[in-house]
Amino acid sequence: MQSRAIHLDTDEHGTEIVRVPLGREGKEFATLCKDDYLDLRNQGLTGNFFKVDTRGYIACSNPRARGRFLLVARLIMDCGAGETVRFIKKDYSDLRRSNLMKLASGFSLTRARDFLKPRKEERNG
């Protein structure tokens, strides 16, 4: 599966951000810090984001995960078992850390990042 084209930008605080298209149409976007996006990609996450429910939680498919997808906010905040993410501004497409708060009141039984498979470094020569 090929990743969709992302849009690079700078937010109102001067932080480099990426806008990742959601779904096949790419008419809506998730916003996250460029460093978090690159970290997740290096950890093996695909760049194909989509909404998973009516509230608009952003996920990415992952065949190793039980539900076949992982919530991107949990990956960014590195949530473990029993932890969850609260969206401060109630905007589920804003995945910048300034909008996310990790809480120790979740029901998950696993650490989200445990399902990722880091990419191999490219060899020179």
Phi and psi in degrees as GROMACS dihedral restraints (atoms count N, CA, C in turn):
[ dihedral_restraints ]
;  ai    aj    ak    al  type     phi  dphi    fc
    3     4     5     6     1   -88.2    20    10
    4     5     6     7     1   139.8    20    10
    6     7     8     9     1   -72.1    20    10
    7     8     9    10     1   148.8    20    10
    9    10    11    12     1   -81.6    20    10
   10    11    12    13     1   156.1    20    10
   12    13    14    15     1   -67.8    20    10
   13    14    15    16     1   132.1    20    10
   15    16    17    18     1   -97.0    20    10
   16    17    18    19     1   163.3    20    10
   18    19    20    21     1  -115.8    20    10
   19    20    21    22     1   124.3    20    10
   21    22    23    24     1   -89.1    20    10
   22    23    24    25     1   142.7    20    10
   24    25    26    27     1  -158.3    20    10
   25    26    27    28     1   179.6    20    10
   27    28    29    30     1  -127.0    20    10
   28    29    30    31     1   134.2    20    10
   30    31    32    33     1   -84.7    20    10
   31    32    33    34     1  -177.3    20    10
   33    34    35    36     1   -64.4    20    10
   34    35    36    37     1   -14.1    20    10
   36    37    38    39     1  -101.3    20    10
   37    38    39    40     1     3.4    20    10
   39    40    41    42     1    85.0    20    10
   40    41    42    43     1     8.2    20    10
   42    43    44    45     1   -82.7    20    10
   43    44    45    46     1   135.6    20    10
   45    46    47    48     1   -70.1    20    10
   46    47    48    49     1   128.9    20    10
   48    49    50    51     1  -127.3    20    10
   49    50    51    52     1   163.3    20    10
   51    52    53    54     1  -123.3    20    10
   52    53    54    55     1   146.0    20    10
   54    55    56    57     1  -113.4    20    10
   55    56    57    58     1   115.1    20    10
   57    58    59    60     1  -101.6    20    10
   58    59    60    61     1   124.6    20    10
   60    61    62    63     1   -63.2    20    10
   61    62    63    64     1   143.0    20    10
   63    64    65    66     1  -102.3    20    10
   64    65    66    67     1   131.2    20    10
   66    67    68    69     1    70.3    20    10
   67    68    69    70     1  -176.3    20    10
   69    70    71    72     1   -70.9    20    10
   70    71    72    73     1   -33.5    20    10
   72    73    74    75     1   -73.9    20    10
   73    74    75    76     1   -35.1    20    10
   75    76    77    78     1    68.2    20    10
   76    77    78    79     1    29.0    20    10
   78    79    80    81     1   -86.0    20    10
   79    80    81    82     1   -21.1    20    10
   81    82    83    84     1  -115.9    20    10
   82    83    84    85     1   160.3    20    10
   84    85    86    87     1  -136.1    20    10
   85    86    87    88     1   150.2    20    10
   87    88    89    90     1  -100.7    20    10
   88    89    90    91     1   143.1    20    10
   90    91    92    93     1  -114.2    20    10
   91    92    93    94     1   129.1    20    10
   93    94    95    96     1  -147.9    20    10
   94    95    96    97     1   161.3    20    10
   96    97    98    99     1   -64.9    20    10
   97    98    99   100     1   140.6    20    10
   99   100   101   102     1   -56.5    20    10
  100   101   102   103     1   -42.8    20    10
  102   103   104   105     1   -61.9    20    10
  103   104   105   106     1   -40.9    20    10
  105   106   107   108     1   -65.5    20    10
  106   107   108   109     1   -41.6    20    10
  108   109   110   111     1   -61.0    20    10
  109   110   111   112     1   -47.8    20    10
  111   112   113   114     1   -64.4    20    10
  112   113   114   115     1   -38.9    20    10
  114   115   116   117     1   -60.8    20    10
  115   116   117   118     1   -46.9    20    10
  117   118   119   120     1   -64.2    20    10
  118   119   120   121     1   -39.8    20    10
  120   121   122   123     1   -63.4    20    10
  121   122   123   124     1   -41.9    20    10
  123   124   125   126     1   -65.7    20    10
  124   125   126   127     1   -27.2    20    10
  126   127   128   129     1   -81.1    20    10
  127   128   129   130     1    -3.4    20    10
  129   130   131   132     1   106.7    20    10
  130   131   132   133     1     3.8    20    10
  132   133   134   135     1   -74.7    20    10
  133   134   135   136     1   137.8    20    10
  135   136   137   138     1   -75.6    20    10
  136   137   138   139     1   164.0    20    10
  138   139   140   141     1   -92.1    20    10
  139   140   141   142     1    12.5    20    10
  141   142   143   144     1   -94.4    20    10
  142   143   144   145     1    95.9    20    10
  144   145   146   147     1   -97.2    20    10
  145   146   147   148     1   152.9    20    10
  147   148   149   150     1  -155.7    20    10
  148   149   150   151     1   164.2    20    10
  150   151   152   153     1   -86.9    20    10
  151   152   153   154     1   141.0    20    10
  153   154   155   156     1  -107.1    20    10
  154   155   156   157     1   -13.2    20    10
  156   157   158   159     1  -154.4    20    10
  157   158   159   160     1  -176.7    20    10
  159   160   161   162     1   -68.3    20    10
  160   161   162   163     1   -23.6    20    10
  162   163   164   165     1   -75.5    20    10
  163   164   165   166     1   -24.1    20    10
  165   166   167   168     1    97.1    20    10
  166   167   168   169     1    23.2    20    10
  168   169   170   171     1   -58.3    20    10
  169   170   171   172     1   139.4    20    10
  171   172   173   174     1   -96.5    20    10
  172   173   174   175     1   132.0    20    10
  174   175   176   177     1  -133.3    20    10
  175   176   177   178     1   171.1    20    10
  177   178   179   180     1  -138.8    20    10
  178   179   180   181     1   137.4    20    10
  180   181   182   183     1   -67.5    20    10
  181   182   183   184     1   146.1    20    10
  183   184   185   186     1  -156.8    20    10
  184   185   186   187     1   109.6    20    10
  186   187   188   189     1   -64.0    20    10
  187   188   189   190     1   -17.5    20    10
  189   190   191   192     1   -81.8    20    10
  190   191   192   193     1   -18.5    20    10
  192   193   194   195     1   -80.3    20    10
  193   194   195   196     1   151.3    20    10
  195   196   197   198     1   -59.0    20    10
  196   197   198   199     1   -45.8    20    10
  198   199   200   201     1   -89.0    20    10
  199   200   201   202     1     6.8    20    10
  201   202   203   204     1    72.6    20    10
  202   203   204   205     1     6.2    20    10
  204   205   206   207     1  -148.0    20    10
  205   206   207   208     1   160.6    20    10
  207   208   209   210     1  -124.1    20    10
  208   209   210   211     1   140.6    20    10
  210   211   212   213     1   -78.2    20    10
  211   212   213   214     1   124.3    20    10
  213   214   215   216     1   -63.3    20    10
  214   215   216   217     1   -37.7    20    10
  216   217   218   219     1   -61.1    20    10
  217   218   219   220     1   -39.3    20    10
  219   220   221   222     1   -65.0    20    10
  220   221   222   223     1   -35.2    20    10
  222   223   224   225     1   -69.5    20    10
  223   224   225   226     1   -44.3    20    10
  225   226   227   228     1   -60.2    20    10
  226   227   228   229     1   -44.3    20    10
  228   229   230   231     1   -85.7    20    10
  229   230   231   232     1     0.2    20    10
  231   232   233   234     1    52.2    20    10
  232   233   234   235     1    52.4    20    10
  234   235   236   237     1   -72.2    20    10
  235   236   237   238     1   137.1    20    10
  237   238   239   240     1  -105.0    20    10
  238   239   240   241     1  -169.0    20    10
  240   241   242   243     1   -59.5    20    10
  241   242   243   244     1   135.6    20    10
  243   244   245   246     1    78.8    20    10
  244   245   246   247     1     6.8    20    10
  246   247   248   249     1  -115.4    20    10
  247   248   249   250     1   153.8    20    10
  249   250   251   252     1  -142.2    20    10
  250   251   252   253     1   172.0    20    10
  252   253   254   255     1  -115.8    20    10
  253   254   255   256     1   134.6    20    10
  255   256   257   258     1  -107.7    20    10
  256   257   258   259     1   136.9    20    10
  258   259   260   261     1   -94.3    20    10
  259   260   261   262     1   113.4    20    10
  261   262   263   264     1   -61.8    20    10
  262   263   264   265     1   -46.2    20    10
  264   265   266   267     1   -91.3    20    10
  265   266   267   268     1     4.3    20    10
  267   268   269   270     1    61.6    20    10
  268   269   270   271     1    18.9    20    10
  270   271   272   273     1  -103.5    20    10
  271   272   273   274     1   101.9    20    10
  273   274   275   276     1   -73.7    20    10
  274   275   276   277     1   -10.8    20    10
  276   277   278   279     1   -91.3    20    10
  277   278   279   280     1    -8.3    20    10
  279   280   281   282     1   -91.8    20    10
  280   281   282   283     1    98.9    20    10
  282   283   284   285     1  -100.8    20    10
  283   284   285   286     1    20.9    20    10
  285   286   287   288     1   -75.6    20    10
  286   287   288   289     1   145.6    20    10
  288   289   290   291     1   -57.0    20    10
  289   290   291   292     1   -27.1    20    10
  291   292   293   294     1   -66.4    20    10
  292   293   294   295     1   -15.6    20    10
  294   295   296   297     1  -105.9    20    10
  295   296   297   298     1    -1.9    20    10
  297   298   299   300     1  -116.6    20    10
  298   299   300   301     1   140.6    20    10
  300   301   302   303     1  -135.8    20    10
  301   302   303   304     1   126.2    20    10
  303   304   305   306     1   -83.5    20    10
  304   305   306   307     1   131.9    20    10
  306   307   308   309     1  -123.1    20    10
  307   308   309   310     1   148.8    20    10
  309   310   311   312     1   -94.0    20    10
  310   311   312   313     1    47.4    20    10
  312   313   314   315     1  -135.1    20    10
  313   314   315   316     1    29.3    20    10
  315   316   317   318     1   -93.2    20    10
  316   317   318   319     1   173.5    20    10
  318   319   320   321     1  -112.8    20    10
  319   320   321   322     1     0.9    20    10
  321   322   323   324     1   -65.1    20    10
  322   323   324   325     1   145.4    20    10
  324   325   326   327     1  -100.7    20    10
  325   326   327   328     1    -2.8    20    10
  327   328   329   330     1  -135.0    20    10
  328   329   330   331     1   164.1    20    10
  330   331   332   333     1   -89.1    20    10
  331   332   333   334     1   124.5    20    10
  333   334   335   336     1   -58.3    20    10
  334   335   336   337     1   -41.6    20    10
  336   337   338   339     1   -68.0    20    10
  337   338   339   340     1   -15.6    20    10
  339   340   341   342     1   -65.4    20    10
  340   341   342   343     1   -17.2    20    10
  342   343   344   345     1   -89.4    20    10
  343   344   345   346     1    -6.3    20    10
  345   346   347   348     1   -86.2    20    10
  346   347   348   349     1   150.6    20    10
  348   349   350   351     1  -121.1    20    10
  349   350   351   352     1   106.2    20    10
  351   352   353   354     1   -54.4    20    10
  352   353   354   355     1   143.9    20    10
  354   355   356   357     1   -71.7    20    10
  355   356   357   358     1   145.4    20    10
  357   358   359   360     1   -74.2    20    10
  358   359   360   361     1   143.1    20    10
  360   361   362   363     1   -70.5    20    10
  361   362   363   364     1   143.9    20    10
  363   364   365   366     1   -69.8    20    10
  364   365   366   367     1   139.6    20    10
  366   367   368   369     1   -90.6    20    10
  367   368   369   370     1   141.2    20    10
  369   370   371   372     1   -94.3    20    10
  370   371   372   373     1   112.0    20    10
